[in-house]
Amino acid sequence: MTIAAPTAETRWRCTLCGNLTRFDVTRSARVVEYLHFDLGGESKVEETEVLSETLESVRCRWCNAVDQVELVARPGAGADEQPAEDEPKA
């Protein structure tokens, strides 16, 4: 099953239990990292460039469902496009 990552307009939702907030995500990523080593040999990642990323699975943390996660619209997404019926028009 292929599932897309959430965007600014969408979020994940479990179709079995309705969970919107807790998911275990398994992904593969190919990255280039800039490592800075101090004089003691300890490293710190200072920059990361993601070359490619694949979502392998998204599991609902509440009910453990793996194949029941879907993308749904976020509340308020596109709300600026049209005024509500009871709002006065300028």
Secondary structure as UniProt FT lines:
FT   STRAND          10..14
FT   TURN            15..17
FT   STRAND          23..37
FT   TURN            39..40
FT   STRAND          43..60
FT   TURN            61..63
FT   STRAND          69..73
FT   TURN            75..80
FT   TURN            85..86
//
